[in-house]
Amino acid sequence: MPTPVASPLPATRRTYWHDARAPRYSLTFAVPLFVLYEVLAAALHGVSGGVRNGADVMLKAPFIAAFGGRGPLVFVGVLAAVCTWAVVRDRRKGPMRSSMFGLMMAESVALAAVFGGVIGTLTAKLLGPLQGVALAQLDQLGVPGGIMVSLGAGLYEELLFRVILVGALLWGAKRLLGWGPVASGSLAIIGGALVFSAFHYVGAYGDPFTISSFTFRAIAGLAFSGLYVLRGFGITAWTHAWYDILIVMFGGG
């Protein structure tokens, strides 16, 4: 019987691609994104006039309707309780390694840079050069406000459009329509991307509608939906945040 040969790779590298998707890492990795967004939103409240990311407002609206001024705190409490339960439950599968979070951040930054180039290039090939797609009302918010909205986009847009919307479409296609995994996944990813793109034109701070900007964001939605399926919530949220920050700092095309 041949003698087993030990893997030349350390455990952190052997398990990184799997563990980065696990709730104990994925959800914990998203916590600093939440803290940074909320702190910056509070600090800029007087300058920005209380402007926050639209997905943040949508997610908290039912709680505000039910609990009034305490609604946002109730929302945060519910979100924290669900995430804590998931992390604690998942930690039973193995200990956490702090080195993972540095690797996850490096992956998120790299993916954001790649997405910026690929999405812009693909949209330009389909419709011609982009005309500076940017975050809504960036001139009024300024760079700090744009970064704040970008952080909120990474957290709350991924929670709303990937975790909730894509998850609901996937469940409905499988359970209600009886579709297979490929058809269900395609419906969820494409449908979620179209709704995600349309969301950017809604409300007082929505952008003026153009085919090029809608296509740009629909392609981004496809990319983020695919990334969520492959890499989980934490990396997708941070990738989205860094991607939007690059748009704020350097323009959209």
QUIWOVEN-V807510 format. One record per residue. N is the residue number from 1. OMEGA is omega in degrees with one decimal (none if undefined). BURIAL is 1 if it has 24 or more other C-alpha atoms within 12 Angstrom, else 0. D_LAST is the distance of its C-alpha to the last C-alpha in Angstrom with 1 decimal. Layout:
# QUIWOVEN-V807510
N/OMEGA/BURIAL/D_LAST
N/OMEGA/BURIAL/D_LAST
This chain:
# QUIWOVEN-V807510
1/-177.8/0/60.1
2/179.4/0/57.1
3/178.9/0/56.1
4/179.4/0/52.7
5/179.9/0/50.2
6/177.8/0/48.0
7/179.6/0/44.3
8/-177.9/0/43.0
9/175.9/0/39.9
10/-175.2/0/40.4
11/-177.8/0/40.3
12/-180.0/0/37.1
13/179.9/0/35.2
14/-171.5/0/37.3
15/-174.0/0/36.4
16/-173.7/1/32.9
17/176.7/0/31.1
18/-173.8/0/33.6
19/-178.2/1/34.3
20/177.7/1/30.7
21/-175.2/1/30.8
22/-178.7/1/34.1
23/-176.6/1/34.4
24/176.2/1/36.1
25/-174.0/1/33.0
26/-177.6/1/30.2
27/177.8/1/31.4
28/178.4/1/32.5
29/-178.5/1/29.2
30/-176.8/1/27.6
31/178.5/1/30.2
32/177.5/1/28.6
33/176.8/1/25.4
34/-177.7/1/27.6
35/-179.5/0/29.5
36/-179.4/1/26.6
37/-176.7/1/25.1
38/178.5/1/28.5
39/-179.4/0/29.5
40/177.8/1/26.4
41/178.3/1/26.6
42/-178.5/0/30.3
43/-176.6/0/29.7
44/-174.2/1/27.2
45/-178.9/0/29.3
46/-178.3/0/30.7
47/-174.7/0/27.5
48/-177.9/1/25.3
49/178.6/0/28.2
50/179.7/0/28.4
51/176.7/1/24.9
52/177.0/1/24.2
53/-175.4/1/21.9
54/178.9/1/22.8
55/174.6/1/23.8
56/-179.7/1/26.1
57/-178.6/1/27.7
58/-178.3/0/28.3
59/-177.6/1/29.8
60/-174.9/1/32.1
61/179.1/0/33.2
62/179.9/0/36.0
63/176.7/0/37.4
64/178.3/0/37.4
65/-177.3/0/39.1
66/-171.8/0/41.7
67/178.0/0/42.3
68/-177.2/0/41.2
69/178.0/0/40.1
70/-176.6/0/40.7
71/179.5/0/38.3
72/178.4/1/35.4
73/177.1/0/37.9
74/178.4/0/39.3
75/-180.0/1/35.9
76/178.4/1/35.2
77/178.7/0/38.8
78/-179.9/0/38.5
79/-179.7/0/35.1
80/-179.6/0/36.7
81/-179.7/0/39.9
82/-179.0/0/38.2
83/178.7/1/36.0
84/177.6/0/39.1
85/-178.1/0/41.2
86/-179.6/0/38.7
87/-179.7/1/38.3
88/178.9/0/42.1
89/-177.6/0/42.9
90/-178.5/0/40.6
91/177.0/0/41.9
92/-178.1/0/45.2
93/179.1/0/43.6
94/179.3/0/43.1
95/178.8/0/42.6
96/179.4/1/39.3
97/-177.1/0/38.0
98/-179.3/0/36.0
99/-179.4/0/34.4
100/-172.7/1/32.4
101/174.6/1/30.2
102/177.9/0/29.0
103/-179.9/0/28.1
104/178.0/1/26.4
105/178.3/1/24.2
106/177.9/0/23.4
107/-178.8/1/22.5
108/179.1/1/20.2
109/179.9/1/18.3
110/179.5/0/18.0
111/178.9/1/17.0
112/179.0/1/14.2
113/178.8/1/12.8
114/179.4/0/13.5
115/-179.7/1/12.1
116/179.3/1/8.6
117/-175.4/0/8.8
118/-177.1/0/10.9
119/178.4/1/9.5
120/-179.6/1/6.1
121/-179.2/0/8.5
122/178.6/1/11.1
123/179.7/1/9.5
124/178.8/1/8.6
125/-179.9/0/12.1
126/-170.0/0/13.6
127/-175.8/0/12.4
128/-177.4/0/10.7
129/177.2/0/7.3
130/179.6/1/5.3
131/173.1/0/6.6
132/174.5/0/5.3
133/-177.1/1/6.6
134/177.0/1/8.8
135/-175.3/1/12.3
136/174.6/1/15.1
137/-177.6/1/17.0
138/179.9/1/15.2
139/180.0/0/16.8
140/-177.0/0/20.2
141/-174.6/1/19.9
142/-177.6/0/18.6
143/177.8/1/17.2
144/178.1/1/20.3
145/177.1/1/20.1
146/176.9/1/16.5
147/177.9/1/17.6
148/179.3/1/20.7
149/178.7/1/19.0
150/177.5/1/16.8
151/177.5/1/20.1
152/177.8/1/21.6
153/179.5/1/18.9
154/-177.4/1/19.6
155/-168.8/1/23.3
156/177.1/1/24.1
157/176.6/1/21.5
158/176.7/1/22.4
159/-176.7/1/26.0
160/-170.4/1/25.8
161/178.1/1/23.7
162/-175.4/1/24.5
163/-174.9/1/28.0
164/-173.9/1/29.4
165/180.0/1/27.8
166/177.9/1/27.2
167/179.9/1/30.5
168/178.5/1/32.3
169/179.3/1/31.0
170/178.9/1/32.0
171/-178.5/0/35.4
172/-179.7/0/36.0
173/-179.1/1/35.3
174/-171.7/0/37.6
175/-174.6/0/40.4
176/-178.0/0/40.5
177/178.9/0/39.5
178/-179.0/0/40.8
179/176.4/0/37.8
180/-175.3/0/37.4
181/-178.2/0/34.8
182/179.8/0/32.4
183/179.6/0/32.5
184/179.2/1/32.4
185/179.4/1/29.5
186/178.1/0/27.5
187/-176.6/1/28.4
188/-177.1/1/27.4
189/-178.1/1/24.0
190/179.3/1/23.0
191/178.4/1/24.7
192/-179.9/1/23.3
193/-179.6/1/19.6
194/178.0/1/20.3
195/178.3/1/22.0
196/179.9/1/19.4
197/-178.8/1/16.7
198/-178.9/1/19.3
199/-175.4/1/20.2
200/-178.9/1/17.1
201/-176.0/1/18.6
202/172.7/0/22.1
203/-175.2/0/23.9
204/-178.4/0/23.9
205/176.9/0/20.6
206/178.9/0/18.9
207/170.2/1/15.8
208/-175.9/0/16.6
209/169.1/0/16.6
210/179.7/0/14.5
211/-176.7/0/14.6
212/-179.4/1/10.9
213/177.7/1/10.3
214/179.5/1/13.7
215/177.7/1/13.0
216/-177.5/1/9.8
217/176.2/1/12.2
218/176.7/1/15.1
219/175.6/1/13.8
220/178.5/1/13.1
221/176.5/1/16.6
222/-178.6/1/18.1
223/-178.2/1/16.9
224/177.5/1/18.2
225/177.6/1/21.4
226/178.8/1/22.1
227/178.8/1/21.6
228/179.5/1/23.9
229/-175.3/1/26.5
230/-169.1/0/26.4
231/176.4/1/26.0
232/-170.8/1/27.2
233/-172.1/1/26.3
234/-179.6/1/26.1
235/178.7/1/23.6
236/179.9/1/21.4
237/-179.9/1/21.6
238/176.7/1/20.7
239/178.3/1/17.8
240/179.8/1/16.3
241/179.0/1/17.1
242/178.1/1/15.6
243/179.2/1/12.3
244/176.8/1/12.2
245/176.1/1/13.4
246/177.2/1/10.6
247/179.0/1/8.2
248/-174.1/1/11.1
249/-170.4/0/11.6
250/179.3/0/8.4
251/-172.8/0/5.9
252/175.9/1/3.7
253/none/1/0.0
